[in-house]
Amino acid sequence: MGGQPILELRGVGKTFGGHAVLHDINLAVHAGEVVTLIGPSGSGKTTALRCMNFLEAYDRGEILIKGRLLGYSGPGRGAGDRDSAALIARVRRPLAMVFQQFNLWPHMTVLENVAAPLILGKRLPRQEARRRAAAALAQVGMGGKAGAWPGRLSGGQQQRVGIARALALEPELLLLDEPTSALDPERVEEVLEVIRALAQKGITMVMATHEMSFAAHISTHVVFMADGAIVEQGAPLRLFRRPASGRLKTFLAPWLKRPLQPDEPETGAPGHRQR
């Protein structure tokens, strides 16, 4: 895909307490793409997502948002080399993130939760913030719950509010960190349906997920991570049906005989035709 990426990672690394948790991560995300990160727990997916938004400071390589270096203006990667909070906020403005936990303020209504970042962060007038918040809630099917308290909502409803809060910021790229992992099984599909609708509208996303069939259905690009590194990446049906690495084959073993697309027959044979 041509043009400047919205997000680009070049040789990104991250160390915690002397232990390297990300190794030489290279990835480019262009407008309209849906990139999913898959891999076992502890593979580095969440850390990679948090580095993309500089919620975690990477200590090697470069992360660029629309061509601007995120977090550092010079070559140093130590704590003393980091840019000011104001500059980091400006560079990462095209991004918004949806977390595993819903992180809603219990003392605010649903509408107030969605409007608050617009008022506090973007300094929008309250009336305009509430208008945008209401539109975002309608987009995720929560318009009728604007006056509700978060504690009275199901987990799936709370996560939809979390997605609305990110959408209200009108980001160019949405980061989602395993958005269904904290949900009861019966609530997972309502959140996946919202994300599916966003993908169909062309919203650019990077999402970590354990929902393999869902990843195969909505993704334009899949990245398999293990032990803090990208082991394999490419078109979804190529990765899911013709994995090149033994590590990915082992990870996908429970899913290899399942249909990954709505019109795909069950098959365990490799070599299924790509999209």
C-alpha positions as CSV (number, residue, x, y, z in Angstrom):
1,M,0.0,0.0,0.0
2,G,1.5,3.3,-1.0
3,G,1.8,6.7,0.7
4,Q,3.2,7.6,4.1
5,P,2.2,5.2,6.9
6,I,0.1,6.6,9.8
7,L,2.2,4.5,12.1
8,E,5.7,3.0,11.6
9,L,7.9,1.0,13.9
10,R,11.6,0.7,13.0
11,G,13.7,-1.8,15.0
12,V,11.8,-1.1,18.2
13,G,13.0,-2.7,21.4
14,K,11.9,-2.4,25.0
15,T,13.6,-3.7,28.2
16,F,12.1,-4.1,31.6
17,G,14.5,-4.6,34.5
18,G,17.3,-5.8,32.2
19,H,14.9,-8.2,30.4
20,A,14.2,-7.5,26.8
21,V,10.5,-7.8,26.1
22,L,10.5,-6.5,22.6
23,H,13.1,-7.3,20.0
24,D,13.6,-5.4,16.7
25,I,9.9,-4.8,15.9
26,N,9.3,-3.5,12.4
27,L,5.8,-2.6,11.2
28,A,4.0,-0.1,9.0
29,V,0.3,0.7,9.2
30,H,-1.4,2.6,6.4
31,A,-4.8,4.3,6.2
32,G,-7.6,1.9,5.9
33,E,-5.7,-1.2,7.2
34,V,-6.8,-3.4,10.0
35,V,-3.7,-5.0,11.5
36,T,-4.1,-7.7,14.2
37,L,-1.5,-8.8,16.6
38,I,-1.8,-12.5,17.6
39,G,0.4,-14.7,19.7
40,P,0.5,-16.4,23.1
41,S,0.1,-14.5,26.4
42,G,3.4,-12.8,27.3
43,S,4.4,-12.5,23.6
44,G,4.7,-8.7,23.8
45,K,1.5,-7.7,22.0
46,T,0.3,-5.3,24.8
47,T,3.7,-3.9,25.3
48,A,4.0,-3.2,21.6
49,L,0.6,-1.5,21.5
50,R,1.5,0.7,24.5
51,C,4.8,1.7,22.9
52,M,2.9,2.7,19.8
53,N,1.1,5.3,21.9
54,F,4.1,6.0,24.2
55,L,2.3,4.8,27.2
56,E,5.4,2.7,27.6
57,A,8.7,4.3,26.5
58,Y,10.6,2.2,24.0
59,D,14.4,2.2,24.5
60,R,15.6,1.2,21.0
61,G,14.6,2.1,17.5
62,E,12.0,4.5,16.2
63,I,8.3,4.9,16.3
64,L,6.9,7.5,13.8
65,I,3.3,8.8,13.6
66,K,2.6,10.4,10.3
67,G,6.4,10.8,9.8
68,R,7.1,12.5,13.2
69,L,9.3,10.7,15.7
70,L,7.3,9.8,18.9
71,G,8.8,10.4,22.3
72,Y,12.3,11.6,21.4
73,S,13.7,14.4,19.3
74,G,17.3,13.1,19.3
75,P,19.2,9.8,19.1
76,G,19.1,9.1,22.9
77,R,16.6,6.7,24.3
78,G,17.1,7.2,28.0
79,A,14.6,8.7,30.5
80,G,16.4,12.0,30.2
81,D,16.1,12.1,26.5
82,R,12.3,12.0,26.3
83,D,10.4,14.9,24.8
84,S,8.0,17.0,27.0
85,A,4.6,15.6,27.7
86,A,3.1,18.4,25.6
87,L,5.1,17.5,22.6
88,I,4.4,13.8,22.9
89,A,0.7,14.5,23.2
90,R,0.8,16.6,20.0
91,V,2.7,13.8,18.0
92,R,0.4,11.0,19.2
93,R,-2.8,13.1,18.6
94,P,-3.9,11.0,15.6
95,L,-4.1,7.9,17.8
96,A,-6.6,6.7,20.4
97,M,-6.6,3.5,22.4
98,V,-9.2,1.1,23.8
99,F,-7.9,-0.9,26.8
100,Q,-8.6,-4.4,28.1
101,Q,-10.2,-2.9,31.2
102,F,-12.9,-0.4,30.6
103,N,-11.5,2.4,32.8
104,L,-14.8,4.3,33.1
105,W,-15.2,6.8,35.9
106,P,-18.0,5.4,38.1
107,H,-19.1,8.9,39.3
108,M,-19.9,10.1,35.8
109,T,-22.7,9.1,33.5
110,V,-21.9,7.3,30.2
111,L,-22.2,10.5,28.2
112,E,-20.0,12.4,30.7
113,N,-17.4,9.6,30.5
114,V,-17.2,9.9,26.7
115,A,-17.2,13.7,26.7
116,A,-14.6,14.2,29.5
117,P,-11.5,13.6,27.4
118,L,-12.8,16.1,24.8
119,I,-13.3,18.7,27.5
120,L,-10.2,18.1,29.5
121,G,-7.8,17.0,26.8
122,K,-9.0,18.8,23.6
123,R,-10.5,21.8,25.5
124,L,-13.7,21.6,23.5
125,P,-16.7,23.6,24.7
126,R,-18.9,21.4,26.8
127,Q,-21.9,21.6,24.4
128,E,-19.7,20.5,21.5
129,A,-18.1,17.7,23.5
130,R,-21.5,16.4,24.5
131,R,-22.6,16.5,20.9
132,R,-19.6,14.5,19.7
133,A,-20.0,12.1,22.7
134,A,-23.6,11.4,21.8
135,A,-22.7,10.7,18.2
136,A,-20.0,8.3,19.2
137,L,-22.3,6.5,21.6
138,A,-24.9,6.1,18.8
139,Q,-22.2,4.7,16.6
140,V,-21.6,1.8,19.0
141,G,-25.3,1.2,19.8
142,M,-25.2,2.9,23.2
143,G,-27.1,6.1,22.5
144,G,-30.0,4.9,24.7
145,K,-27.6,4.6,27.7
146,A,-26.2,8.1,27.7
147,G,-27.6,8.9,31.1
148,A,-26.8,5.6,32.7
149,W,-24.1,5.0,35.3
150,P,-21.2,2.6,34.4
151,G,-21.9,0.3,37.3
152,R,-25.4,-0.5,35.9
153,L,-24.0,-1.7,32.6
154,S,-22.8,-5.1,31.5
155,G,-19.2,-5.6,30.7
156,G,-20.0,-5.6,27.0
157,Q,-21.8,-2.4,27.3
158,Q,-19.0,-0.8,29.3
159,Q,-16.5,-1.8,26.6
160,R,-18.7,-0.3,23.9
161,V,-18.6,2.9,25.9
162,G,-14.8,2.6,26.0
163,I,-14.8,2.3,22.2
164,A,-17.1,5.3,21.9
165,R,-14.8,7.4,24.1
166,A,-11.9,6.6,21.7
167,L,-14.0,7.3,18.6
168,A,-15.2,10.6,20.0
169,L,-11.6,11.8,19.7
170,E,-11.9,11.3,15.9
171,P,-8.5,9.4,15.6
172,E,-6.9,8.5,12.4
173,L,-5.7,5.2,14.0
174,L,-7.5,3.2,16.7
175,L,-5.4,0.9,18.9
176,L,-7.3,-1.9,20.7
177,D,-5.7,-4.1,23.4
178,E,-7.5,-7.4,23.6
179,P,-10.9,-5.6,23.9
180,T,-12.9,-8.7,24.7
181,S,-10.5,-10.4,27.2
182,A,-12.2,-9.0,30.3
183,L,-15.7,-10.0,29.1
184,D,-17.9,-12.9,29.9
185,P,-18.3,-15.2,26.8
186,E,-21.9,-14.1,26.2
187,R,-20.8,-10.5,25.9
188,V,-17.9,-11.0,23.5
189,E,-19.9,-11.0,20.3
190,E,-21.6,-7.6,20.9
191,V,-18.2,-6.0,21.1
192,L,-16.8,-7.8,18.1
193,E,-19.8,-6.7,16.1
194,V,-19.0,-3.1,16.9
195,I,-15.3,-3.6,15.8
196,R,-16.5,-5.4,12.7
197,A,-18.7,-2.4,11.7
198,L,-15.8,0.0,12.3
199,A,-13.6,-2.1,10.0
200,Q,-16.3,-2.1,7.3
201,K,-16.3,1.7,7.5
202,G,-12.6,1.8,6.7
203,I,-11.4,2.9,10.2
204,T,-7.7,2.1,10.6
205,M,-7.0,-0.2,13.5
206,V,-4.2,-2.1,15.2
207,M,-5.7,-4.7,17.5
208,A,-4.3,-7.4,19.8
209,T,-6.7,-10.3,20.1
210,H,-7.1,-14.0,20.9
211,E,-10.2,-14.2,18.7
212,M,-8.6,-16.1,15.7
213,S,-11.7,-16.4,13.5
214,F,-12.5,-12.8,14.0
215,A,-8.9,-11.8,13.2
216,A,-9.0,-13.8,10.0
217,H,-12.3,-12.2,8.9
218,I,-11.6,-8.5,9.4
219,S,-7.8,-8.2,9.1
220,T,-5.9,-6.9,6.1
221,H,-2.6,-7.9,7.8
222,V,-1.8,-10.3,10.6
223,V,1.3,-10.2,12.8
224,F,2.3,-13.2,14.9
225,M,4.4,-12.4,17.9
226,A,6.2,-14.8,20.3
227,D,8.9,-14.1,22.9
228,G,8.8,-10.4,22.2
229,A,9.5,-10.7,18.5
230,I,7.6,-10.8,15.2
231,V,7.9,-14.3,14.0
232,E,5.7,-14.1,10.9
233,Q,3.4,-11.5,9.3
234,G,1.3,-11.2,6.2
235,A,-2.2,-11.7,4.7
236,P,-4.5,-13.4,7.1
237,L,-5.4,-16.6,5.1
238,R,-1.8,-17.1,4.2
239,L,-0.8,-17.1,7.9
240,F,-3.7,-19.1,9.1
241,R,-3.7,-21.7,6.3
242,R,-0.1,-21.8,5.3
243,P,2.0,-20.8,8.3
244,A,5.7,-20.9,7.5
245,S,7.1,-21.2,11.0
246,G,6.8,-24.2,13.3
247,R,6.0,-21.8,16.2
248,L,3.0,-20.4,14.4
249,K,1.8,-23.9,13.4
250,T,1.9,-24.9,17.1
251,F,0.0,-21.8,18.2
252,L,-2.7,-22.3,15.6
253,A,-3.1,-26.0,16.1
254,P,-6.5,-25.6,17.9
255,W,-7.9,-23.6,15.0
256,L,-6.4,-25.3,11.9
257,K,-9.5,-27.4,11.2
258,R,-12.0,-24.6,11.8
259,P,-13.5,-22.4,9.2
260,L,-12.0,-19.0,9.4
261,Q,-14.3,-17.2,6.9
262,P,-18.1,-17.4,6.9
263,D,-18.2,-19.2,3.5
264,E,-15.1,-21.4,4.1
265,P,-15.6,-25.1,4.6
266,E,-13.8,-26.9,7.4
267,T,-10.4,-28.1,6.3
268,G,-7.2,-29.0,7.9
269,A,-5.2,-29.0,4.7
270,P,-2.7,-26.2,4.1
271,G,-2.7,-24.3,0.9
272,H,-6.2,-22.8,1.2
273,R,-6.6,-20.0,-1.3
274,Q,-5.8,-16.5,0.1
275,R,-8.2,-13.6,-0.2
